[in-house]
Amino acid sequence: MHGSVRIFFQALGLGRWATEKRNTRRIRDFDYLTDWHQANKILFVHVPKAAGNSFKASIGDITDRRYPHIPAATVQKKYPVFFQGAHKVCIMRDPVDRFISAWAHIQKKNYGFHDPILDIANPKDLKDWIRFQNKFCSDLYFRNLVLSAMHFQPQWYFLCDASRNLLVDKIYTLDELDQARAEVSEYLSIRSQPLEQLNSSLRDNIVASEQLIKTIKSIYQFDFDLIERR
């Protein structure tokens, strides 16, 4: 999709449609599942900015790191037989905390592709964070553009189908990483590796305003609901 057209659709709030098209193209171009997945009959759905790299390293998941954030629905579509028989797990994170972490992440500018959020937000310091959150709360066009970026997309995008039916068997929270590692390692009959902090984002002095928290709770309400009722 041409860049300007893609941004137009993102700004209209069609981020999920654009993401599904992009992920379908990605997974069509390479074999997402490895022999490790097939042998162990397990799928870890990697939600962005929810400790996924650290968790995968601890259990020996060798998913191609070029494309780590493939939604469960996309895997289900391409590998229906595997998906039906696999044990599907994920880690979710408090949406406010994850939103701040996502913003801190884009400061690193370590992407191998163009991201319009980097051009628009151009984050450098705490003042930029304050401007960013104020604009996110007050400017609907900017908000939809931000939400179309992968790291800001609702977590349910990666865990549910388009009707918001949950597709994973077990949800852990970030506070339950040790439990997740222990239970998945038992399922795999392996001795897991110690958890290491990988791909972390520096977030010194970054605090969400009351208005931002209110906005996040409104936008990401279904994520809160999934965590609450898991």
Secondary structure, DSSP 8 states (H G I E B T S, - for coil): --HHHHHHHHHTT-HHHHHHHHHHHHHHHS----HHHHHHTEEEE--TTSSHHHHHHHHT----TTS----HHHHHHH-HHHHHHSEEEEEE--HHHHHHHHHHHHTT---SS--HHHHHH---SHHHHHHHHHHHHH-HHHHHHHHHSGGGS-THHHHB-TT--B--SEEEEGGGHHHHHHHHHHHHTS--------S----TT----HHHHHHHHHHTHHHHHHHHH-
